[in-house]
Amino acid sequence: MLSDIEIAEQAVLDPIGEIAKKVGLSEDELEFYGKYKAKIPLNAIKARGDKKDGKLVLVTAMNPTPAGEGKTTVSIGLAQAINKLGRNVMLALREPSLGPVFGIKGGAAGGGYSQVLPMEDINLHFTGDLHAITSANNLLAAMIDNHIYQGNELRIDKNRVLWKRCMDMNDRALRSLHIGVGGGTNGVERDESFSITAASEVMAILCLASDQDDLKLRLGNIGIAYDEDGKLLKASDLHAEGAMATLLKDAINPNLVQSIEHVPALVHGGPFANISHGCNSLIATKTSMKLADITITEAGFGADLGAFKFLDIKCRKAGIWPDACVIVSTVRSLKYNAGIPKEELTTPDVAKVAEGFSNLAKHIENMKQLGLPVIVASNKFPSDTPEEIAELKRLCEECGASYAPADIFANGGEGGLDLARKVLDVLDGDKATTPTFVYDLKDPVEDKIRAVATKIYGAADVDILPEAKEAIDGFVKAGYGELPICVAKTQYSLSDDPKLLGRPEGFTLTVREARLAAGAGYIVILTGKIMTMPGLPKKPAALNIDIDSDGTIHGLF
């Protein structure tokens, strides 16, 4: 069997100008990054502002497992299948972070015969967006420390600096640091820590900004530190937003690429969903909705994280709403949620499929309670038996969800035709979806947390620890009480404990910390043991990646 990169290297790509023509863009409206990548400038997007929006399909999944679900692969395969059926379709996906690429998770360009290309570029430096975000983030950090060193006119409390440095790589050694050691020209000594770039608020801001002016406004609203009187200071107090926005002048423009079957794809922005909001850029999604009749987009991890945040934060802000939701599942992942070890998942067991279905059932319930028609896509594996597939189909239909198998890894768009037809049945129907939220923005922050915990995760209650309560009270006092919340929790469970598989009930969600992301426009609620700087595993993927004398990359998935 060919690897993903071997399949990608054998694919024949169309020049990116030809891909652009499919969605009504001329070559004069593109900024080219070689033959197969381009950025779409904001002025070309604004020129289509009066065009009617197309339909929007959100692809999400059950809680991820070591068995792998293939959400991005299904998204790409679905778009290719819809294209085969003669419809004008486009993809809007997230960019990969280098940390997972060289760590354990892998890339974010799909797999098999459902990939976006050139996959090696997309999974590596691409068009430099993440580097620009890293630079803008670290410019602000440098300006904060320089201000303290140069006399500290703002009277910044060096022990209450909120802003962290970042880099786009997994490096646990940077989780806790002491900087400015030695004093003098080395700066002022204080504690510091790094986040991965995907967790930076600058990444979240870029992906939620509606245009250049909104980007600059949001950057200026970033909370950077408290002064010696306890007043919250912002990036605009340092006049940093102009320089930061300048560093992001190209990164704000969405990236145009193509799938193996030449479906146009916008790949732009990449916040993690367990830490941040987990959605690609708002600009890319709305651009795709103007350029194509149907947009397929995805959100990170399961419907409890990325999909919920997509609806609650991104769609609420943007005034958009999906017309359908696809939830990706596998027979293997259902069995894993029933307690079957990873090495035994290929053993047929219909009873365990039914037992583990409780996890998928909750994700279906979540999307249906938010008013979305649900189609379950079962990503097929060779070990799946007809009896197991039949049981999954029966259980999905009992929950009020449509069901379709997807064999898109091996067969590309051809393997997703059944799924595409089920999705088109919904899109072509007369029933419109209506935005539905589990809390009102005017609700107290504690009530918002409780609503998400009980209605989306299935918790019995929440426990907000004193430190988190104090921080929340401070945010409310400062005028930020009506922001939405963004819960940071494990992706592996509906609860805040990664070991609780299936559908946990009766648990208490513990809130240990709260952080203000005023620029992004939400309050981050941290639960469990969430780290904003991942580490490399014992055998990182980097050990398998190499390049030969001809410049051919090997081992990249």
Sequence and secondary structure as in RCSB ss.txt:
>XXXX:A:sequence
MLSDIEIAEQAVLDPIGEIAKKVGLSEDELEFYGKYKAKIPLNAIKARGDKKDGKLVLVTAMNPTPAGEGKTTVS
IGLAQAINKLGRNVMLALREPSLGPVFGIKGGAAGGGYSQVLPMEDINLHFTGDLHAITSANNLLAAMIDNHIYQ
GNELRIDKNRVLWKRCMDMNDRALRSLHIGVGGGTNGVERDESFSITAASEVMAILCLASDQDDLKLRLGNIGIA
YDEDGKLLKASDLHAEGAMATLLKDAINPNLVQSIEHVPALVHGGPFANISHGCNSLIATKTSMKLADITITEAG
FGADLGAFKFLDIKCRKAGIWPDACVIVSTVRSLKYNAGIPKEELTTPDVAKVAEGFSNLAKHIENMKQLGLPVI
VASNKFPSDTPEEIAELKRLCEECGASYAPADIFANGGEGGLDLARKVLDVLDGDKATTPTFVYDLKDPVEDKIR
AVATKIYGAADVDILPEAKEAIDGFVKAGYGELPICVAKTQYSLSDDPKLLGRPEGFTLTVREARLAAGAGYIVI
LTGKIMTMPGLPKKPAALNIDIDSDGTIHGLF
>XXXX:A:secstr
   HHHHHHH     HHHHHHHTT  GGG EESSSS EE  HHHHHTTTTS   EEEEEEESS  TT   HHHHH
HHHHHHHHHTT  EEEEE    HHHHHSSS  SSEETTEEEESHHHHHTTTTSHHHHHHHHHHHHHHHHHHHHHT
T TT EEEEEE   EEESS  GGGSSEEESTT GGG   EEE EEEGGGSHHHHHHHH  SHHHHHHHHHT EEE
EETTS EEEGGGGT HHHHHHHTTTTTS EEEEETT  EEEE     TTTS  B  HHHHHHHHHH SEEEEEBS
SSIIIIIHHIIIIIIHHHT   SEEEEEE HHHHHHHTT  GGGTTS  HHHHHHHHHHHHHHHHHHHHTT  EE
EEEE  TT  HHHHHHHHHHHHHTT EEEEE HHHHGGGGGHHHHHHHHHHHTSS       SS TTS HHHHHH
HHIIIII  SEEEE HHHHHHHHHHHHTT TTS EEEE  SSSSSS TT  S   S EEEEEEEEEETTTTEEEE
EESS  SS    SS GGGG EE TT  EE   
